[in-house]
Amino acid sequence: MSTRPTKRVVVTGISVVAPGGLGTERYWKALLTGENAIAELTRFDATRYPSRLAGQITDFDAAEHLPGRLLPQTDVSTRYALAAADWALSESGVGPDSGFDDYDLGVVTSTAQGGFDFTHREFHKLWSQGPEYVSVYESFAWFYAVNTGQISIRNSMRGPSAALVGEQAGGLDAIGHARRTVRRGTGLVVSGGVDSALDPWGFASQLAGGLVSTVLDRERAYLPFDSAASGYVPGEGGAVLVVEDADSANERGAERIYGEIAGYAATFDPAPGSGRPPTLDRAALLALDEAGLRPSDVSVVFADGVGVPELDRAEADALVRLFGPRGVPVTVPKALTGRMCAGGGPADVAAALLALRDQIIPASGRTDRVPDAYGIDLVTGEPRAAVLDTALVLARGRHGFNSAVVLTSHRP
């Protein structure tokens, strides 16, 4: 007899902090209207860099959303995460009078870049002024676990918590771990991912990876699955979700349930040169199996969509193996925001849940020429109305990380 947990895990709150979309509904509108948030960098003078485009958040004033005491001790990415957590909890109706014990509330987040901007400001002080000028908060503001820690402190969440790092795949890993935590008995977990590294050093670090597009036309720089694909554009931000036991959500009268996190899985690719194939399709199959579903049950795929030809072809091949040629609609809405590293997967999860809600698939940015050899049904140009019940969200991190999350419409 199986002892695998059978609790259903649902999403009762969503908040997005992304280029072109501060707040969930604003983000969703930007995706549906095709609002391109990729533009010239304005955080610093990037004129001598080989790439000068990014997806920047331009409408966030931390002082409007967070108490002043937090500002000196937080990196920009942590400020995004704290504000997004506040908004997601508010939307879910979770507060001091919600009936949860502190130890029944957890936090699981992911960041791949840590407090880049904060750290490099402090390094500059160290080199130019001396160690006595370095902020004491540097001891933790750079750290990959700081978003989990700051959210848990701010909201008195003392239950099981974690921080995961898996580059672009890490945000989905955080959501998968949050689901596992709820199924093991924790009532509610705040989860997701947020990243930001658009300071000079952080941006240079991203360029050093060799996958960033050097095209300077903002309309043509990031074209996932396009015959003219030349790389991706870095972005910042992400999304935070409130993940909860379905029975608990119903008992407390949660105002809304966006959908169920029905399955999750992660795999790691074999070493280059091993002759063995990558394992993205295996991650998807494992996640679907955990959800008790088959590939034929999937209504839409939110793809990773790096925008690098060989990586796009590898993902397209995996999708064809899973679904057959043009077997399911595929979309890459992050083409409008840039790749947000650990924040990209959670933002795609948010978009997928909203697609299930509104029965519409956002288009894939400015991509308009998909090679026939890819064999995928990519949604391009305009959003596509469709009957949607199940969404598969995929993400790949550098050096072999693969993650998949299966979402379904909520059934009371």
N, C-alpha and C positions, 0 to 999 in steps of 0.2 A: 504493500500500500504506500503510495507516494506521500511524502511529508512536505512537499514543496508548498510554500505559502500560497494561499488562494485569494488574498485580499485584492480587491480592485483599487487601483490608484488613479486619482483624477486630478485635474488642474482646476483650481478655484480662483486663481488670480494670475494675471499676466501684466508685466510692465516692461516696456521697451525703451531703451535709451540708445538711439542710433542716428547716424547721419540722415537728415531729412525727416526724422520722426522722433520727436521727444514726447513719449507717451504712446500707448498701444494703438489707439485709434488713429492718431496722427501718422504713425509709422505705416499702418495698414492702408490708409488713404494714399500715402506717397507711393507705395508699391502698386496699387491698383491704377493710379493715374500715370505711372511711369516717370515719376519725378527723379531725375538724376542728381544724386547728392555728391557725386565725384567732381572735384574742382581743384584749382591750384591751391597748394598749401599756403596757409597764412600764419601758422604758428611761428615760423622763422623764415629767413631768406634762403630759399631752396633753389635759387637760380643756377647754381653751379652743380647741382645734383643731376644724375642721368635721368631720373624720374622726378616729377614735381607735382604729381597728382595724388590725392588721398580723399577718402570719405571722412570728412571732419564733422563733428557736432558743433554747431555754431550758436545754438539757442539755449545753452545750459549755463546758468549763473549759480554756482554752488551756494553763494550766500543767501539766495532766495529759498533754498531747499534744505539746508543743513545748519545746525547751530554753529556759531562762530568758534566755539572751542574745538570743533573737529577740523576746521580748515587748516590750521598749522601742522596737523599730524597726518594728513591724508594726501595721497597721490590723486591725480585727476581720475584715474580708473576706479579707485575706491569711492570717490565722491559719486560717480555714476552708479556704482553698485549699491551704495547706501540709499540714495534717492529712489532707485528702482525698487529696492526691497520695501521701502516705505509705501510706495504707490501700489505695489502688488498686494501687500498685506491689507491696505485700506480697501482695495477693490474686493478682496476675498471676505471682508468683514471680520478679520481677525484682529482683536485688540485685547486690552487688559480684562475685559468682561466676557471673553469668548468661552471661558470654561476650561481652557487648557492649562495644565500645570507646566511650569518652566521646563521641567525635564522631559516633557512630552513634545517639545518643539526643537527641531534641529535645523542646521544650516549646512548645505553642501554646495560649494561653488568651484569654479575653475577660472584660472587665469594663466596664460602662457608667457606673459611678458612682465608681470609684476609691476612694481611702482617705478617704471622707467624714468618718467619725467622728474619725479621727486628725487630719486637717487642721483640723477645726473646734475641737478641743481646743487645738491650737497657735495658731490665730487668737485664741482667747480669751486665751491667755497673752500674745500680742503686744499686744492692746488693753488688757489690765488690768494687766500687769506690765512689759512692755517687750520688745524684740527679744532681749535676752540670755537670756531665759527660754524661748525657742522651741527645741525639740529639733532637733539637727542632722539627725536622721532625716527631718524634714519635707521635706528636699530630694528624697526619693524615695518616701516612704511613701504619698503621695497619688496617685502616678503610675499611669496605666492599664496600663503594662507591668510593674508591680512584681511581680505574681503570677507571671508567666512568669520574671522574673529570680530571684526568691527560690526557686522550685521548682528551677530549673536549677542554682543555686549549691548548694542543700542536697543535691542528688542527683548532682552532678558530670555534668550533662548539657550537653555543649558543642556538640551538633549544631545543625542549622537550627532556629531558634525564631522566634516571632512573637507579637504581641499585637494583637487586633482589637477594634474598637469599632463596634457596630451596634445599640445598645440591646437590646431583647428578642431581636432576630435574631442578635446577635453570638455567642452561645454555639454556635449551629449553624454559623455561619461558621467559628469556631475548629475545630470538629470536621471540617468540610469541608476546611479548609486542612491539618489534620493528615493527613487521608487523602491529599491531594495530595502532601504531603511524603514520606509513606511510599512512595507509588507512584513517586516520583522517586528512591528509593534509600535513604532513611534507615530504619534498621531498626525503630525504635520511637519513638513520640511520646506524651508525656503531654498530654492535651488536655481542654478543657471550659470552664466558666465559673462564676464565683462573684461575687455582689454583696451589699452590705449598706449601707443608708443609712437607719437608723432612729434616728439622733440628731435633735435638734430641727431643725437646719438641713436635713439631708438629707430628713427627712420633709416639711418645709414645701416643699422643692424638688419633691418628687413630687406634693404636693397642687396646686402651681401649674400642673401640666400640664392640670388640668381633667377628668381621666378617672377619678379615684379616687372610689369610692362614699362617700357621706356617710350611708348607712344604718348605724345603730348596733347592729342585731341581727346578731350574728356568724354566725347560721345563714342570713341572707338578704342579706348585704352583697355577696357576690361570686357571681353566678348567671349564668355564661356561657351564651348561647343561650336564656335564659329570658325569658318575656314580662315578667317583673318586673326584668330586668337594669338596673342603675343605675350601673355602673362596676366597677372592679376594686379589690382590696385589695393593697397592697404587701406583699411578702415579702422574705426574705433567704436567702442560701445558694446552693446549686447542686450541681453534680456534676463529678467528674473521671474521665476514662476513660484506659485504656492502649490505644493504637491501634497495631496491629502488622501487619507483613507476614505473611500466612497461612502461607507456607512456613517462615518463620523461627519462627513460633509452634509449628508442628508439629515442626520439627527440634529445638527446645530442650525439647520435651515440656511445653508450657504446660498447666497443670492444667485450665483450662477455657477455652472459647471461647464467648462469649455470642452472637455473631452477626457478620454481615458488614456493613460500611458500603458498601452497593452503589452508592449514587449521592448526589450533592449538587449543588445549584444555588442561585444567588441572583439576584434581580432588584431593580429599583428602580422605584417607581411614577412615572407621569408627573406633572407639576406640577398642582396643583389648578386647576380651571378650564380645563384643556386639552381636555376633552371625551373624552379617551382613558381606557379602563378601567384599574383597578388590575391588577397582574401577579402576584398570588399563585399563581393557577392555572398561569401560565406557568413559574414557578419549580418547581412540582411536576412539570409535564410534562418540563421539562429534566432534573430529577433522575432521574425514571423512565427517560427515554431513555438517560441515562448508565449506568443500571443494566441496560439492555437489557430493560426491563419496560414493560407497559402499565397504564393505570389499572385494568383488570379483574383484574390480578394482586395488587392491594393488598388485604390482609385487614383492616386497621384504620388509622384516621387519628388521630393525636394532634394535635388542633387548637390554634391559637393562643388562641382564646377570650377576648377582652379583657373581655367583659361589658358593653360599650357597645353599645346596640341597633344603631346604624348600622354599626358595625364588625363586629358579629356577623353582621348581614345580608349584608354584603359578603363575609365568609368563607364563609357558608352558600351564597351564590350561586356562589362559586368551586368549592365542593365539588360542587354539583349539576352545574355545567358539566363537571367532571372525571369524575364517577361516575354521573351520573343521579340522579333523585330517590330518596333513601334507598338509594343503591346500595352503601354500605359503612358499617360501624359507625364512629362517631366518638366520641372521648372527650376530656375536659379535666380530668385529675386535679389540675392545679395549682389548681383551685378550692378545694382543701382546704388549700393552703399559702400562697396569695397568689402574685402574679406576682413572680418573683425576678430580673427584668430579665435580664442576660446569663446568669444561672444557670438560668433557666427552661427553655431549650431543651435543655441537657445533662441536666437532671433528667428531662425528658420522654423523651429518648433512653434514659436508664437504665431508665425505666418501660417503654418500648416493648420493649427487649431482654428484660426480665423477663417481659413479657406473652408474647413469643414462646417463652420458655423454659417457662412454666407453662400456656400455652394459655388465658389468661383476660384479659379486658379490665376494668380498673378503671372505676368509675363516675365521673360528672362532678360531684362534690361534692353540693350541695343542690339543683341544678337539677332541676325536676320539671314545668315547663310550657313545652314548646318550641312556638313558633308553627308551625302547619301550613304556613304560607307559606315557612318556612325549607327545608323539604323534606329534612331530614337525619335520619339514624338515630342520634340521640345516646344513648349508654349512660347511663342514669340509675337512681337508686335502689340497685341492687345490681350487683356485678360480673357480667359475662356470659362464660360459658364459650364458646369458639369455636375453630375450626380456624384457626390463625394461622401464616402463613409469611412475610408481608411487611408491614412497617409503614412508614407515611409520617408524618414528624414535621414540623410547620409552625411557623414563628414569624414575627412581624412586629414591626419596630421603628418608633418614631416617625418621621414625615416620609418614609415610603416604603420602608423596608427590608423585603425578603421573603426568607426562606430556607427551604429544604426539604432534608431528609435521608431517604434510603431505606435501611431496614434489612431484612436477610433472615436467616432461620435459617441457621446454618453448615452447609455441606455439605463433608465431608472430601474 
